[in-house]
Amino acid sequence: QVQLVESGGGLVQPGGSLRLSCAASGIIFSRYNMGWYRQAPGKQRELVATISSPGSTNYADSVKGRFTISRDNAKNTVQLQMNSLKPEDTAVYYCNAVQARFGMDYWGKGTLVTVSS
């Protein structure tokens, strides 16, 4: 049974920082490309950042220079360090694991990040 469990969300003031973590189980983690997506109220889910199995990263333009994605294959976790947070970063953040070659695509249930004063 595949599980992706996000943690680390919460309420933070503009300019603050949060670190999200996603713990994966039930998959061979090192073989999966991992990603963080977010969905704000009334908007579609959008890509935030991805990190490939070998470790290459990709970021949405809106978070470049502020967010950093990383992974720990020994612990089966992927993190998202978010700095200089803005109110427009408010959303539910979802962890994603994908192995496109085999049609494997899994999602966590999400963690809420609220940026507000």
ROKEKE-553018 format. One line per field, with one value per residue (C-alpha): residue number from 1; z, x negated, y negated; residue in three letters. Coordinates in steps of 0.25 Angstrom, whole numbers. Last residue first. Example, Ala and Ser with C-alpha at 12.3 -4.5 7.8 and 13.67 -1.06 7.14 Angstrom:
residues 2
i	[2 1]
Z	[29 31]
X	[-55 -49]
Y	[4 18]
aa	[SER ALA]
This chain:
residues 117
i	[117 116 115 114 113 112 111 110 109 108 107 106 105 104 103 102 101 100 99 98 97 96 95 94 93 92 91 90 89 88 87 86 85 84 83 82 81 80 79 78 77 76 75 74 73 72 71 70 69 68 67 66 65 64 63 62 61 60 59 58 57 56 55 54 53 52 51 50 49 48 47 46 45 44 43 42 41 40 39 38 37 36 35 34 33 32 31 30 29 28 27 26 25 24 23 22 21 20 19 18 17 16 15 14 13 12 11 10 9 8 7 6 5 4 3 2 1]
Z	[37 27 20 21 17 18 16 6 4 -2 -17 -25 -40 -46 -61 -62 -70 -63 -49 -41 -26 -22 -9 -8 -3 1 -2 3 -5 -10 4 2 8 8 10 7 9 2 7 1 9 7 19 11 -2 5 -4 -6 -11 -9 -9 -10 -22 -31 -25 -35 -47 -43 -40 -46 -39 -43 -32 -40 -37 -41 -32 -35 -30 -29 -40 -40 -35 -41 -34 -25 -12 -15 -19 -18 -24 -18 -26 -26 -38 -33 -34 -20 -13 -16 -12 -1 8 6 16 11 18 18 23 27 26 29 20 21 35 36 39 37 29 33 29 17 17 4 5 -5 0]
X	[2 4 -2 6 0 9 4 8 14 2 2 -3 -6 -11 -9 -22 -31 -24 -30 -23 -22 -14 -13 -2 -2 11 10 5 -7 0 -1 -16 -27 -41 -46 -40 -48 -41 -45 -45 -46 -49 -59 -71 -66 -67 -61 -62 -53 -57 -47 -51 -60 -50 -36 -27 -36 -31 -43 -51 -61 -71 -74 -76 -61 -56 -53 -40 -36 -23 -14 1 14 25 31 43 35 21 15 1 -9 -21 -29 -36 -42 -42 -53 -59 -46 -44 -29 -21 -24 -27 -29 -27 -33 -30 -39 -33 -39 -34 -33 -18 -14 -13 -1 -3 -9 -20 -15 -11 -9 -10 -5 -6 0]
Y	[-155 -144 -132 -119 -106 -94 -80 -70 -57 -51 -47 -35 -33 -20 -19 -10 -20 -31 -27 -38 -42 -54 -62 -72 -87 -93 -107 -121 -125 -137 -143 -143 -134 -139 -124 -111 -98 -87 -73 -59 -47 -32 -32 -27 -34 -47 -58 -73 -84 -98 -110 -125 -127 -121 -121 -128 -123 -109 -101 -89 -80 -69 -59 -46 -41 -55 -66 -75 -88 -96 -91 -95 -90 -99 -111 -114 -113 -111 -97 -93 -84 -77 -67 -54 -46 -31 -21 -25 -23 -8 -9 -5 -17 -31 -42 -57 -69 -83 -94 -107 -121 -136 -148 -149 -142 -128 -118 -103 -92 -83 -70 -62 -47 -39 -25 -13 0]
aa	[SER SER VAL THR VAL LEU THR GLY LYS GLY TRP TYR ASP MET GLY PHE ARG ALA GLN VAL ALA ASN CYS TYR TYR VAL ALA THR ASP GLU PRO LYS LEU SER ASN MET GLN LEU GLN VAL THR ASN LYS ALA ASN ASP ARG SER ILE THR PHE ARG GLY LYS VAL SER ASP ALA TYR ASN THR SER GLY PRO SER SER ILE THR ALA VAL LEU GLU ARG GLN LYS GLY PRO ALA GLN ARG TYR TRP GLY MET ASN TYR ARG SER PHE ILE ILE GLY SER ALA ALA CYS SER LEU ARG LEU SER GLY GLY PRO GLN VAL LEU GLY GLY GLY SER GLU VAL LEU GLN VAL GLN]
